[in-house]
Amino acid sequence: MSAPPRLFISYSWTTPEHQQWVLTLATELRENGVDVVLDKWDLAVGHDSIAFMEKMVSDKTITKVVMICDKAYAEKTNNRAGGVGTEAQIISPELYSKQEQNKFAAVIAETDENGKPFLPTYYKSRIFVDLSQPHRYGEEFEKLLRWIYGKPVDVRPEIGKPPSFVTDPDTPNMGTSALGKRATESFKGNKGYTKGALDEYLTTFSQNLEKFRIKISTGEFEEVVKSIEDFLPARNDFIQVLNSIVQYSDLQDHLPRIHRFFESLIPYMFHPEGVHQWNELDFDNYRFIVHELFLYSIALFLRSENFDAALYMFEQPYYVANNAREGQDPTVSFTVFRRYAESFTFRNQRLNLNRMSLRADLLEQRSKISGIPFQYVMQADFVCFMRAELLGDRWWPETLLYTERYYGPFEIFARSKSAKYFAKVLPLLGISDLSQLKAKLDEYDAGAARVPKWDFTSVQPKSLLGFDYLRTGP
């Protein structure tokens, strides 16, 4: 097995948020097989930082060097200021002429008000990778990986096999890719047909989800997994469409349609009308798919601080026609989107995998190609859980199994140190006063209420809320 590519990251310590952005990128690269060299990991206290930079650029074992370009990096480079200015003297056109032309690349972390990247003057004629736009992050991250591995996107591809949806009639095809692109472009271009494009996309999506219906024997979890994997392109298209609305449109104008879309997905998680014999496992793929779509929607709304949008999805009841026909309450809460899927438990036991949650594992793995960092998915899951807890409902937060790797409060609660910011976040929890939250935390401490737990790992609500610092600032 050949050695993994070794890559050095050059960047400016602009802000703590930017440093975390770089650290997250470095972690994602390592998870994709790249041996990343980063000062935070490899430069010990007391070591000469200038010598470290010089060695990294000239070291023959370093096969790639990326420059993380934001406004501060470009300015310091052009003005030869600080440590970045020193690096600019090392990473220069003269040095380029001594090294392979494909060793250096710029990664854009920030653009100006016109959408133009901040680049060092000496680099502006060269190709770069733009990771500054969330809706294109996945595509551009793939471009970066391909450059690192010497497998560019535009290389003539091998002639492959016919697509499975052509040769295998059992492989479902949503048929929404073109509609999703049309909807995305309509929002980005502020076209006059945005509502129509979105309605056509969501309607077709909801109708064609029927193609993913499966009928399995007890314990045949592989059919559930295959269905979920087959759905991944459609999930990514949905995230991109929703992200384009968040980025380029007035989200409030489209919330009723998004709400009705999720309403239309609820029947897929239960037996179809008129069917009197079924296996609960037949719907496990839908229970995962719909749950994942809802989590990513809330994650996008919270990350973009569209708290009113998230609140709308929480507060508005969802109409279930079949309930009305059966004499039950025809409306349900948002907690309907998290349903137990028994097949995950069956597989874990049958194969002796000894995993604490296969469902959590799958959500975490799939996040790596979503363009949305997993911490935002966990944040959304935590808000859903706390709201349900405080309102006497139930929501099992699968992804919080991974909070053992996450220290401190989630972002919206860390920012809620500000009283003004906290006032915007508090309604998401379904309460009107901090004392109500304290009462629930006291129940956890006293054992009157149980927190989610997997073996020796348990959720720490007080820590994830940053409770001791909430509303302590202006």
C-alpha positions as CSV (number, residue, x, y, z in Angstrom):
1,M,0.0,0.0,0.0
2,S,1.4,3.4,-1.0
3,A,2.0,6.1,1.6
4,P,-0.9,8.6,1.9
5,P,-0.4,12.1,0.4
6,R,1.2,14.5,2.9
7,L,-0.2,18.1,2.9
8,F,0.8,21.2,4.7
9,I,-1.8,23.9,5.5
10,S,-0.8,27.6,5.5
11,Y,-3.3,30.0,7.0
12,S,-3.8,33.1,9.1
13,W,-5.0,33.0,12.7
14,T,-7.7,35.5,11.8
15,T,-10.3,34.7,14.4
16,P,-11.1,31.7,16.7
17,E,-14.0,30.8,14.3
18,H,-11.6,30.8,11.3
19,Q,-9.1,28.7,13.2
20,Q,-11.9,26.2,14.0
21,W,-12.9,26.3,10.3
22,V,-9.3,25.3,9.3
23,L,-9.1,22.7,12.0
24,T,-12.4,21.1,10.8
25,L,-11.1,21.1,7.2
26,A,-7.9,19.5,8.3
27,T,-9.8,16.8,10.2
28,E,-12.1,16.1,7.2
29,L,-9.0,15.7,5.0
30,R,-7.4,13.3,7.4
31,E,-10.7,11.3,7.5
32,N,-10.3,11.0,3.7
33,G,-6.8,9.6,3.9
34,V,-4.7,12.7,3.7
35,D,-1.7,13.1,6.1
36,V,-2.3,16.7,7.1
37,V,0.6,18.7,8.7
38,L,-0.9,21.6,10.7
39,D,0.8,23.9,13.2
40,K,-1.8,23.2,15.9
41,W,-0.8,19.5,15.7
42,D,2.8,19.5,14.7
43,L,4.5,22.7,16.0
44,A,5.4,22.3,19.6
45,V,5.6,25.2,22.1
46,G,9.0,26.8,21.8
47,H,9.8,25.6,18.3
48,D,10.8,28.1,15.6
49,S,7.7,28.7,13.6
50,I,9.6,30.3,10.7
51,A,11.9,27.3,10.4
52,F,8.9,25.0,10.6
53,M,7.2,26.8,7.6
54,E,10.4,26.7,5.5
55,K,10.8,23.0,6.2
56,M,7.2,22.2,5.3
57,V,7.4,24.0,2.0
58,S,10.7,22.6,0.9
59,D,10.3,19.1,2.5
60,K,10.2,16.6,-0.3
61,T,7.8,14.4,1.8
62,I,5.2,17.2,1.6
63,T,3.5,16.5,-1.7
64,K,0.9,19.3,-1.5
65,V,0.6,22.8,0.1
66,V,-2.7,24.6,0.5
67,M,-3.1,28.3,1.4
68,I,-6.3,29.1,3.2
69,C,-7.3,32.4,1.8
70,D,-9.5,34.9,3.7
71,K,-9.3,38.7,3.7
72,A,-6.6,38.8,6.5
73,Y,-4.4,36.2,4.7
74,A,-4.5,38.1,1.4
75,E,-3.7,41.4,3.1
76,K,-0.9,40.1,5.2
77,T,0.6,38.2,2.3
78,N,0.5,41.3,0.0
79,N,1.9,43.6,2.7
80,R,4.4,41.0,3.9
81,A,3.1,41.4,7.4
82,G,3.4,38.9,10.3
83,G,3.9,35.2,10.1
84,V,1.8,35.0,7.0
85,G,3.9,37.7,5.4
86,T,7.0,35.5,6.1
87,E,5.3,32.5,4.5
88,A,4.6,34.7,1.5
89,Q,8.3,35.2,1.0
90,I,8.7,31.4,1.2
91,I,5.7,30.6,-0.9
92,S,6.4,32.9,-3.8
93,P,6.6,32.8,-7.6
94,E,10.4,32.3,-7.4
95,L,9.8,29.3,-5.1
96,Y,7.1,28.0,-7.5
97,S,9.6,27.9,-10.3
98,K,11.8,25.5,-8.2
99,Q,8.9,23.2,-7.2
100,E,6.3,21.2,-9.1
101,Q,3.7,23.6,-10.5
102,N,1.0,21.3,-9.0
103,K,2.3,21.4,-5.5
104,F,0.5,24.6,-4.4
105,A,-3.1,25.6,-4.3
106,A,-5.3,28.2,-2.8
107,V,-8.4,27.3,-0.8
108,I,-10.9,30.1,-0.5
109,A,-12.5,30.5,2.9
110,E,-14.0,34.0,2.4
111,T,-15.1,36.3,-0.5
112,D,-15.8,40.0,-0.7
113,E,-19.2,41.6,-1.0
114,N,-19.2,40.9,-4.7
115,G,-18.5,37.3,-4.3
116,K,-14.8,37.6,-5.4
117,P,-12.2,35.6,-3.6
118,F,-9.5,37.1,-1.4
119,L,-6.3,36.0,-3.1
120,P,-2.7,37.0,-2.7
121,T,-1.6,39.2,-5.7
122,Y,0.9,36.6,-6.9
123,Y,-1.7,33.9,-7.1
124,K,-4.5,35.5,-8.9
125,S,-3.8,33.9,-12.3
126,R,-3.9,30.4,-10.9
127,I,-6.8,28.0,-10.3
128,F,-8.3,27.7,-6.8
129,V,-10.8,25.7,-4.8
130,D,-13.7,27.7,-3.3
131,L,-15.0,26.3,0.0
132,S,-16.6,29.6,1.1
133,Q,-20.1,28.7,-0.3
134,P,-22.0,26.2,1.8
135,H,-24.2,25.1,-1.0
136,R,-21.2,24.1,-3.1
137,Y,-19.0,22.8,-0.3
138,G,-19.4,19.1,-1.1
139,E,-18.6,19.6,-4.8
140,E,-15.6,21.8,-4.1
141,F,-14.3,19.5,-1.4
142,E,-14.3,16.7,-3.9
143,K,-12.3,18.9,-6.2
144,L,-9.7,19.5,-3.5
145,L,-9.4,15.8,-2.8
146,R,-9.0,15.0,-6.4
147,W,-6.2,17.6,-6.7
148,I,-4.5,16.1,-3.7
149,Y,-4.6,12.6,-5.0
150,G,-3.8,13.7,-8.6
151,K,-7.2,12.6,-9.9
152,P,-8.7,15.9,-11.3
153,V,-12.4,16.1,-12.2
154,D,-11.8,16.8,-15.8
155,V,-9.7,13.8,-16.6
156,R,-11.3,11.6,-19.4
157,P,-13.2,9.0,-17.5
158,E,-13.1,5.3,-18.1
159,I,-16.1,3.8,-20.0
160,G,-18.2,2.4,-17.2
161,K,-21.1,0.1,-16.9
162,P,-24.6,1.2,-17.7
163,P,-26.3,2.9,-14.7
164,S,-28.1,0.6,-12.4
165,F,-31.5,2.3,-12.9
166,V,-31.2,1.3,-16.6
167,T,-30.1,-2.2,-16.2
168,D,-31.7,-3.1,-12.8
169,P,-35.4,-2.3,-12.6
170,D,-35.3,-2.8,-8.9
171,T,-33.0,0.2,-8.4
172,P,-35.2,3.3,-7.8
173,N,-34.6,6.6,-9.5
174,M,-36.2,9.7,-8.0
175,G,-36.1,11.6,-11.3
176,T,-35.8,14.9,-9.4
177,S,-32.2,15.9,-10.2
178,A,-33.0,18.2,-13.1
179,L,-35.9,19.7,-11.2
180,G,-33.7,20.3,-8.2
181,K,-31.1,22.1,-10.3
182,R,-33.8,24.2,-11.9
183,A,-35.1,25.2,-8.5
184,T,-31.6,26.0,-7.2
185,E,-30.7,28.1,-10.2
186,S,-34.1,30.0,-9.9
187,F,-33.2,31.0,-6.3
188,K,-29.6,31.9,-7.1
189,G,-30.7,34.0,-10.1
190,N,-33.8,35.5,-8.4
191,K,-36.0,34.3,-11.2
192,G,-39.7,35.0,-11.3
193,Y,-40.6,31.3,-11.3
194,T,-39.0,30.3,-7.9
195,K,-42.3,29.3,-6.3
196,G,-43.3,27.2,-9.2
197,A,-39.9,25.6,-9.6
198,L,-39.9,24.7,-5.9
199,D,-43.4,23.4,-5.9
200,E,-42.7,21.2,-8.9
201,Y,-39.6,19.8,-7.3
202,L,-41.1,19.1,-3.9
203,T,-44.3,17.6,-5.4
204,T,-42.3,15.3,-7.7
205,F,-40.0,14.4,-4.8
206,S,-42.9,13.4,-2.5
207,Q,-44.6,11.4,-5.2
208,N,-41.5,9.5,-6.4
209,L,-40.4,8.5,-3.0
210,E,-42.9,5.7,-3.5
211,K,-40.2,4.1,-5.7
212,F,-38.2,3.4,-2.6
213,R,-40.9,1.2,-1.0
214,I,-39.5,-2.2,0.0
215,K,-41.0,-5.4,1.3
216,I,-38.6,-7.5,3.3
217,S,-38.3,-10.5,5.5
218,T,-37.6,-10.2,9.2
219,G,-34.0,-9.3,9.8
220,E,-33.1,-8.6,6.2
221,F,-31.5,-5.3,7.1
222,E,-29.4,-5.2,3.9
223,E,-32.5,-4.2,1.9
224,V,-33.0,-1.3,4.3
225,V,-29.4,-0.2,4.0
226,K,-29.4,-0.5,0.2
227,S,-32.5,1.6,-0.1
228,I,-31.0,4.3,2.2
229,E,-27.8,4.3,0.1
230,D,-29.7,4.5,-3.1
231,F,-31.5,7.6,-1.7
232,L,-28.2,9.5,-1.0
233,P,-28.1,11.5,-4.3
234,A,-31.7,12.6,-3.8
235,R,-30.9,13.7,-0.2
236,N,-27.9,15.7,-1.4
237,D,-30.1,17.4,-4.0
238,F,-32.6,18.3,-1.4
239,I,-30.0,19.8,0.9
240,Q,-28.7,21.9,-2.0
241,V,-32.2,23.1,-2.9
242,L,-33.0,24.1,0.6
243,N,-29.6,25.7,1.1
244,S,-30.2,27.9,-2.0
245,I,-33.5,29.1,-0.5
246,V,-31.7,29.9,2.8
247,Q,-28.9,31.7,0.9
248,Y,-30.8,33.6,-1.8
249,S,-34.4,34.0,-1.0
250,D,-36.9,35.1,1.7
251,L,-37.3,31.8,3.5
252,Q,-40.6,32.9,5.1
253,D,-42.2,33.0,1.7
254,H,-41.6,29.3,1.2
255,L,-42.1,27.8,4.7
256,P,-45.7,26.8,4.2
257,R,-44.7,24.8,1.1
258,I,-41.8,23.2,2.9
259,H,-44.1,22.3,5.9
260,R,-46.6,20.7,3.5
261,F,-43.8,18.8,1.9
262,F,-42.8,17.2,5.1
263,E,-46.5,16.6,5.9
264,S,-46.7,14.6,2.7
265,L,-43.8,12.4,3.8
266,I,-45.4,11.2,7.0
267,P,-47.6,8.4,5.5
268,Y,-44.4,6.7,4.1
269,M,-43.3,5.9,7.6
270,F,-46.5,3.8,8.3
271,H,-48.4,1.1,6.5
272,P,-50.3,2.4,3.4
273,E,-54.0,3.0,3.5
274,G,-55.9,-0.2,2.7
275,V,-53.1,-2.5,3.5
276,H,-54.0,-4.9,6.3
277,Q,-50.9,-7.1,6.5
278,W,-47.4,-5.7,6.8
279,N,-44.1,-6.0,8.5
280,E,-42.9,-2.9,10.5
281,L,-39.4,-3.4,9.0
282,D,-40.9,-2.5,5.6
283,F,-41.0,1.1,6.5
284,D,-37.6,1.4,8.3
285,N,-35.9,2.9,5.2
286,Y,-38.5,5.6,5.1
287,R,-38.2,6.2,8.8
288,F,-34.5,6.9,8.4
289,I,-34.9,8.9,5.2
290,V,-37.6,11.3,6.4
291,H,-35.9,11.7,9.8
292,E,-32.6,12.6,8.1
293,L,-34.3,15.1,5.8
294,F,-36.0,16.8,8.7
295,L,-32.8,17.0,10.7
296,Y,-30.9,18.6,7.9
297,S,-33.7,21.2,7.4
298,I,-33.6,22.2,11.0
299,A,-29.7,22.2,10.9
300,L,-29.7,24.6,7.9
301,F,-32.2,26.9,9.5
302,L,-30.3,27.0,12.8
303,R,-26.9,27.4,11.2
304,S,-28.2,30.4,9.1
305,E,-29.9,31.8,12.3
306,N,-33.3,31.5,10.6
307,F,-34.8,30.8,14.0
308,D,-38.3,31.8,13.0
309,A,-38.2,29.1,10.2
310,A,-37.2,26.4,12.6
311,L,-39.9,27.6,15.0
312,Y,-42.5,27.4,12.3
313,M,-41.5,23.8,11.6
314,F,-41.8,23.0,15.3
315,E,-45.0,24.8,16.1
316,Q,-47.2,24.1,13.1
317,P,-49.0,20.8,13.5
318,Y,-48.8,18.2,10.7
319,Y,-52.1,16.9,9.3
320,V,-52.4,13.1,8.8
321,A,-55.5,12.2,6.8
322,N,-55.4,8.6,7.8
323,N,-55.6,9.6,11.5
324,A,-58.8,11.5,10.8
325,R,-60.3,8.6,9.0
326,E,-59.6,6.3,11.9
327,G,-61.1,8.7,14.4
328,Q,-57.7,9.7,15.9
329,D,-56.4,13.2,16.3
330,P,-55.7,14.3,12.7
331,T,-52.7,16.4,13.6
332,V,-49.3,15.4,15.0
333,S,-46.3,17.3,16.3
334,F,-42.8,17.5,14.7
335,T,-41.8,14.5,16.8
336,V,-43.5,12.2,14.3
337,F,-40.4,12.5,12.2
338,R,-38.3,10.5,14.6
339,R,-39.7,6.9,14.6
340,Y,-38.0,3.8,16.0
341,A,-36.5,1.5,13.2
342,E,-36.2,-2.0,14.6
343,S,-34.1,-3.4,11.8
344,F,-31.1,-1.4,13.0
345,T,-31.3,-3.3,16.3
346,F,-31.8,-6.6,14.5
347,R,-28.6,-6.2,12.3
348,N,-26.5,-5.1,15.3
349,Q,-27.5,-8.3,17.2
350,R,-27.5,-10.7,14.3
351,L,-24.0,-9.7,13.2
352,N,-22.6,-9.1,16.7
353,L,-21.4,-5.7,15.6
354,N,-21.5,-4.4,19.2
355,R,-22.2,-0.8,18.0
356,M,-24.0,1.5,20.4
357,S,-26.2,2.8,17.6
358,L,-26.0,1.8,13.9
359,R,-28.5,4.5,13.0
360,A,-26.2,7.2,14.6
361,D,-23.2,5.7,12.8
362,L,-25.0,5.9,9.5
363,L,-26.1,9.5,10.1
364,E,-22.5,10.5,11.0
365,Q,-21.0,8.7,8.0
366,R,-23.4,10.3,5.5
367,S,-22.8,13.8,6.9
368,K,-19.3,13.7,5.4
369,I,-20.7,14.2,1.9
370,S,-23.6,16.5,2.8
371,G,-21.7,19.8,2.8
372,I,-23.1,20.4,6.4
373,P,-20.6,19.7,9.2
374,F,-22.0,17.0,11.5
375,Q,-21.9,19.4,14.5
376,Y,-24.8,21.3,13.0
377,V,-26.8,18.1,12.6
378,M,-26.1,17.3,16.2
379,Q,-27.2,20.8,17.2
380,A,-30.5,20.4,15.4
381,D,-31.0,17.0,17.0
382,F,-30.3,18.5,20.5
383,V,-32.8,21.3,20.0
384,C,-35.5,18.8,18.8
385,F,-34.8,16.7,21.9
386,M,-34.8,19.6,24.4
387,R,-38.0,21.1,22.9
388,A,-39.7,17.7,23.1
389,E,-38.5,17.2,26.7
390,L,-39.7,20.6,27.8
391,L,-43.1,20.1,26.2
392,G,-43.7,16.6,27.6
393,D,-43.1,14.9,24.2
394,R,-40.5,12.4,23.1
395,W,-37.6,12.7,20.6
396,W,-34.7,10.2,20.8
397,P,-31.5,12.2,19.7
398,E,-29.6,9.5,17.8
399,T,-26.7,11.8,16.8
400,L,-25.9,12.9,20.3
401,L,-24.0,9.7,20.8
402,Y,-21.2,11.5,19.1
403,T,-21.2,14.4,21.6
404,E,-18.5,12.6,23.5
405,R,-16.2,14.1,20.8
406,Y,-17.7,17.5,21.2
407,Y,-16.8,19.8,24.1
408,G,-18.8,22.8,25.3
409,P,-22.1,24.2,24.2
410,F,-23.5,24.1,20.7
411,E,-23.0,27.3,18.7
412,I,-26.4,28.9,19.2
413,F,-26.2,28.3,22.9
414,A,-22.6,29.6,23.1
415,R,-23.8,32.8,21.4
416,S,-26.8,32.9,23.8
417,K,-24.4,34.3,26.4
418,S,-25.9,37.5,24.9
419,A,-29.3,38.2,26.4
420,K,-30.5,39.6,23.1
421,Y,-29.4,36.5,21.2
422,F,-30.8,34.2,23.9
423,A,-34.2,35.9,23.5
424,K,-34.3,34.8,19.9
425,V,-33.2,31.2,20.7
426,L,-35.5,30.6,23.8
427,P,-38.7,30.1,21.8
428,L,-37.1,27.2,20.0
429,L,-37.2,25.3,23.2
430,G,-41.0,25.9,23.6
431,I,-40.6,27.8,26.9
432,S,-40.7,31.5,27.8
433,D,-38.4,31.7,30.8
434,L,-35.0,30.4,31.8
435,S,-36.4,29.1,35.1
436,Q,-38.4,26.5,33.1
437,L,-35.2,25.2,31.6
438,K,-33.5,25.1,35.0
439,A,-36.4,23.1,36.4
440,K,-35.9,20.4,33.7
441,L,-32.1,20.3,34.3
442,D,-32.8,19.9,38.1
443,E,-35.0,16.9,37.2
444,Y,-32.1,15.3,35.3
445,D,-29.7,16.0,38.3
446,A,-32.2,14.5,40.7
447,G,-32.9,11.4,38.6
448,A,-36.5,12.4,38.1
449,A,-36.0,12.5,34.4
450,R,-33.6,10.4,32.4
451,V,-31.1,11.6,29.8
452,P,-30.4,9.5,26.7
453,K,-27.6,7.0,27.3
454,W,-25.7,4.4,25.4
455,D,-23.7,2.0,27.6
456,F,-21.3,4.4,29.3
457,T,-22.0,7.4,27.1
458,S,-24.7,9.8,28.0
459,V,-26.0,13.2,26.9
460,Q,-25.0,16.1,29.1
461,P,-27.8,18.7,28.5
462,K,-26.4,21.3,30.9
463,S,-23.0,21.3,29.1
464,L,-24.4,21.3,25.6
465,L,-26.6,24.3,26.6
466,G,-23.7,26.1,28.3
467,F,-26.4,26.8,30.9
468,D,-24.2,28.6,33.4
469,Y,-23.4,31.3,30.9
470,L,-26.8,31.7,29.3
471,R,-28.0,35.3,29.3
472,T,-25.0,36.6,31.2
473,G,-24.0,39.2,28.7
474,P,-25.8,42.2,27.0
